[in-house]
Amino acid sequence: MNNKEKVLLLIIIIAFIGLFSKSYFLDEVTGLKGRDLVFKNDVTQSIEQTFNQGIIKYRLVDLSKEEREKTIRYTGKIRKYLFGFLPYSTIKIQIDYDLEAIKNES
């Protein structure tokens, strides 16, 4: 193996470690509380029941909330990971929660 091949191999290994670290430690939305956490749990449970595939993992990577008069609309991005760390697709999902029902739950 010559020097160019060694350098390329080293770059590939470093890129692989960087992708692995990013996928596991930085992508997923964390630190959610209250209704935001309920949304994340609803989405996670729904996806696990619908798309139960062994080598493909799903993570919520983005979350936005829009409050209207009678509803709260959550929009989330779910990213698919092959083998848990190779991102290859993104899904958008929206769920509307009725504010009246939320107030009655409390």
N, C-alpha and C positions, 0 to 999 in steps of 0.2 A: 504494500500500500504506500503510495507516494504522499508527499506533503499536501497536495491539493485534495486528495481523497480524504485524508485525515481531517483537514479543516472543514470540508463539507459534512463529514460525519458528525463532527463536533457541533456544527451549526444546526444540523437536523436534531440532534439530541437536546440541545438548548431550546430550540423551538418547541419540541415535544413537551419538555418539562414546563415551559411557559404556558402552553395551551392547556395542559393538564391542571396547572395551578389556577389559571383563570377560570376554567370551567367549574372547578370544585369550590373555590373560595370567593370569587368575585361576582359571578353571574347571578346567582339566586337572590331574590328580594328577601331581606331579613329585617328583623326589628319591627314587625308589624304588631299593631294592637287593635283591639276592639273589632269593629266591623271590617276593617281591612284584613285582619287575620281570618275572620269568618269567610271572606271572599276567597282568600288563598286556600283555605281548607276545602271549601266547596269545589273549587276548580281542580285541586289536586285529587280529591276523591273521585270526582266525575271522570277525569282523564284516566286514572288508574283502573276504574271499572270498565271504561269503554275501550281503551287501547292497552290492554294487559299484554305487553310484549317483553320478553326477557332481556334482550340486548339493547333495547331502546329505553332511555330514561327521559322524563319530562320535568322541566323546572320552570317556575314562574320567574321571569327575568325583568319584567317591567310592570308597573301598576299605576294607573291613573284613576282619579275619582272625580266625577262631575255631579254636583248636587243641583237638582232641579226643584220645582215647587213640591211635587208629590213623590219623587223618586230620587234614588241615588244610583247613578250608572257607573259601574266599575268596568274598566277596560284593562285587560291584561295581555301580556305577550308570553306565550309558552314556547320554550325552545326545546327541540328534540335533540337528544345526544345519543350518538351511537357508542356503545360500550361505556356510557356514562361521562365521557369527556370530549368526544368529537362532535361539535355542533354541526347540524346539517339542515335544519329547517326551523321555521318560526310559524306559530299559529297565533292568531288574535282571537280573543274571546271577550264577550260582553255579557254582563249580568246586571239586570235592573232590580233593585230592591225597593219595595213600597215603604215609604216613610211611616205611613199609618201603622202598618204591621210591625215595623221595628219598634215604634213607640209603645205599642201594646205588649210586646214581648218583655220590655223592661220593667 
